[in-house]
Amino acid sequence: MDWQQLVSLAIVASAATLLLGSRFRRRKYCFERVSRCGCLERLSSGPSGAIVFRARKGERPEVRLKLR
């Protein structure tokens, strides 16, 4: 095994270690992930809805708002 293979295996091993470590590491609680603006708001307050974008080749694109 020459030095290039050893260096490439070390890079692959360190990348795998970092990826697996980030996968199992516990995340800090972040307000920005809970809500988009970073403020505390109840998720069930107010009407919930969805925005649907549709575009097909040759047709006019449309945006629909679905309220529940």
C-alpha positions in Angstrom: 0.0 0.0 0.0 1.6 3.3 -1.1 1.2 6.7 0.6 -1.5 7.8 -1.8 -3.8 5.0 -0.9 -3.1 5.5 2.7 -4.0 9.3 2.5 -7.2 8.5 0.5 -8.3 5.9 3.0 -7.6 8.4 5.9 -9.8 11.0 4.1 -12.6 8.6 3.5 -12.4 7.3 7.1 -12.5 10.8 8.6 -15.4 11.8 6.4 -17.4 8.7 7.4 -16.6 9.4 11.1 -17.8 13.0 10.8 -21.0 12.1 9.0 -21.9 9.3 11.5 -21.0 11.6 14.4 -23.3 14.4 13.2 -26.0 11.8 12.6 -26.0 10.6 16.2 -25.1 13.9 17.9 -27.9 15.5 19.9 -29.0 18.9 18.4 -29.5 22.0 20.4 -33.1 23.4 20.7 -33.3 26.2 18.1 -36.3 28.6 17.8 -35.6 29.2 14.1 -36.2 25.5 13.3 -39.5 25.5 15.3 -40.9 28.6 13.6 -39.8 30.4 10.6 -39.4 33.8 12.2 -37.6 32.6 15.4 -40.4 33.7 17.7 -42.5 31.4 19.8 -45.9 30.9 18.4 -48.4 28.2 18.7 -48.6 26.0 15.6 -52.3 25.3 16.1 -53.3 29.0 16.3 -55.1 30.3 13.2 -56.0 28.6 10.0 -53.5 26.3 8.5 -53.1 26.1 4.7 -50.9 25.1 1.9 -49.6 26.8 -1.2 -49.5 24.6 -4.3 -47.5 25.6 -7.4 -48.4 23.9 -10.7 -46.7 24.3 -14.0 -46.9 22.1 -17.0 -45.2 22.4 -20.3 -47.3 24.5 -22.7 -49.7 25.6 -20.0 -49.9 28.7 -17.9 -48.4 28.2 -14.4 -50.8 28.5 -11.5 -50.6 29.1 -7.8 -53.4 27.7 -5.5 -53.9 28.5 -1.9 -55.7 25.7 0.1 -57.0 26.7 3.5 -58.2 24.1 6.0 
